[in-house]
């Protein structure tokens, strides 16, 4: 293959604005769902232990970046923004870390329904 043909072939896999096209797919080995855990955008992730020698198998640099970033409580949305990765990719990587007991995830309480607000309003009106 001539150098210009190779260059044209490489450009097919890279978008100037988006970066490498296959990178997130390769990071997750084609997985689109986490193997464990349920991670909302506002789920708070916290590292509970560092990656050790036995954990390195099948973990990439992105996993390590998440463990480092989550020394302090960090939301899934923040991880996505700081690591410049799609939320779906972050969720898959978090599932890997959760199954190895490297992180803990805390999901926020669900937003109360309208009936709670109506009860509060009626209680205030009775005052």
MARLUMPA-336585 format. One record per residue (C-alpha): x, y, z. Coordinates in pm, whole numbers, padded with zeros to 5 digits, always signed. Each point is the difference from the previous one (the first is absolute). Layout:
<rs>
XYZ;...
</rs>
This chain:
<rs>
+00000+00000+00000;+00140+00338-00093;+00036+00262+00279;-00286+00211-00137;-00231-00301-00007;+00089-00083+00364;-00060+00363+00101;-00343+00000-00169;-00086-00329+00173;+00098+00140+00342;-00211+00311-00053;-00305-00221-00044;+00030-00102+00369;+00063+00347+00141;-00237+00293+00012;+00182+00332+00039;-00252+00132+00251;-00108-00322+00175;+00335-00182+00012;+00042-00371-00058;-00328-00161-00104;+00055-00349+00142;+00167+00090+00328;-00299-00028+00240;-00111-00322-00169;+00349-00144+00041;+00023+00110+00365;-00314-00193+00089;+00079-00294-00232;-00332+00066-00172;-00207-00005+00318;-00279+00256+00027;-00130-00086+00349;+00191-00026+00329;+00056-00351+00136;-00112+00117+00343;-00159+00307+00152;-00251+00260-00112;+00154+00341-00058;-00211+00313-00047;+00157+00325-00116;-00014+00125+00358;+00123-00321+00165;+00292+00078+00228;+00309-00216-00045;+00271-00039+00264;+00318-00207-00008;+00023-00244+00289;+00340-00150-00084;+00279+00046-00250;+00063-00229-00296;+00240-00278+00101;+00205-00243-00206;-00279-00259-00017;-00248+00264-00122;+00208+00109-00299;-00115-00290-00218;-00265+00134-00242;+00014+00354+00142;+00114+00284-00223;+00137+00347+00065;-00354+00138-00003;-00089-00223+00297;+00302+00132+00186;-00098+00359-00086;-00345-00060+00150;+00147-00147+00319;+00233+00301+00034;-00274+00255-00075;-00238-00158+00254;+00227+00044+00301;-00261+00263+00077;-00371-00056-00069;-00064+00058-00372;-00318-00031-00205;-00024-00210-00316;-00065+00318-00199;+00319+00160+00139;+00203-00310-00088;-00131+00011-00354;+00094+00367-00034;+00343-00023+00165;+00107-00313-00190;-00162+00118-00325;-00179-00333-00047;-00364-00077-00079;-00220-00071+00303;-00076-00351-00132;+00370-00082-00008;+00047+00137+00352;-00286-00220+00124;+00157-00314-00148;+00339+00085+00154;-00164+00072+00336;-00168-00342-00012;+00344-00159-00041;+00134+00191+00300;-00307-00074+00213;+00022-00374-00068;+00364+00010+00121;-00103+00191+00314;+00217+00300-00086;-00280+00256+00019;-00331+00054+00171;-00294+00171-00169;-00270+00192+00179;-00319+00078-00186;-00196+00306+00111;-00344-00032+00147;-00270+00020-00264;-00175+00333-00045;-00324+00004+00200;-00323-00022-00195;-00256+00277-00039;-00211-00143+00283;+00271+00097+00252;+00003+00358-00126;-00381+00018+00011;+00000-00128+00359;+00255+00265+00100;-00200+00276-00174;-00324-00110+00171;+00179-00012+00336;+00133+00353-00049;-00345+00126-00107;-00150-00139+00324;+00243+00206+00208;
</rs>
